[in-house]
């Protein structure tokens, strides 16, 4: 089989690493891929949002199956365009990808079908939004309606921060047109949980849970990032909570999308908050999370490509999806200065014996060498029988990976460890 993977980050590297294990896969193309992915697939310099070029390449190269991984091409209709040419895909069509493409849509969906989430107000007029901030409960959460590279969310702990967030999104266009409309949400408290799920539009199969670390600094301080590390499973997510989520959130969401004529196939990501009033949805994503994928997929015992094809073919109910009873951790190594300004072009040294467990996000090939080309450079993933062992293994890998101006959090897994020790 010839496989095409759209995207070029650490998530895509983790997907490709797993797909390679299928003996029927003879060739993998990554569009555009990156310098690290080039070790495992043929990278083609076609951008993930260049839908016409992606489709033309897929047709010309007789692609048997395509995996559209990032949010932008999904929302832009990449799956629709590929399937129109007879190429089966993993991922939702555009009318289902809107569940991430518009936070207003997803909030209205949850309200309509009684899916537990934070109370909210929607604004498309800056004056109305600013007036609301005069009396809004503080802290509050301000979200850009559209896609914003995972960064379009600001938690305001003072009224001044709330006003500045509104102005930043709606006046200064910090997130472009994504901030033309905003959602102002109730601030929820409790442990956060990420649950990725496979779905064929009828059956939903949750993957192993995970915990992301969004803030740039230790002890969850500083600016929000795309994610500085993950652990799986999330110790706060018990079997009892999982059962409750299936009944009140997961299945109702799939059913709601079907009722709206927006059947969802692919990976639906549930960002949850475990509040004192029960689990509530913080956000939906229409694809694998990053860096959650880097800990979830290495724990998948079943063949990934087989499961993906089952979501496409509507046979997920008859397909085994099994995970290893182990723990995984991923520590992200970033460029110093991220998520603001940072330098690029530093050579990356990854020892051969750990290379299969290092997922490159921001790397390029220059003069035959792998160099830094992004803010989040790579993720060091380790698997072990216990959470403490997995954490220790990830950091021992980080100690052996070298590039100038590297930065990483030193407390990935610390919060999870407290809950794990109680269990």
Secondary structure, 3 states (H helix, E strand, C coil): CEEEEEECCHHHHHHHHHHCCCCCCCEEEEEECCCCHHHCCEEECCCCCCHHHHHHHHHHCCCCEEEECCHHHHHCCHHHHHHHCCCCEECCCHHHHHHHHCHHHHHHHHHHHCCCECCEEEECCHHHHHHHHCCCCCCEEEEECCCCCCCCEEEECCHHHHHHHHHHHHCCCCCHHHHCCEEEEECCCCEEEEEEEEECCCCEEECCCEEECCEEECCCEEEECCCCEEEECCCCCCHHHHHHHHHHHHHHHHHHHHHCCCCCCEEEEEEEEEECCEEEEEEEECCCCCCCHHHHHHHECCCHHHHHHHHHHCCHHHCCCCECCCEEEEEEEEECCCCCCCCCCCECECCHHHHHHEEECCEEEECCEEEECCCEEEEEEEEECCHHHHHHHHHHHHHHCECCCEECCCCCCHHHHHHHHHC
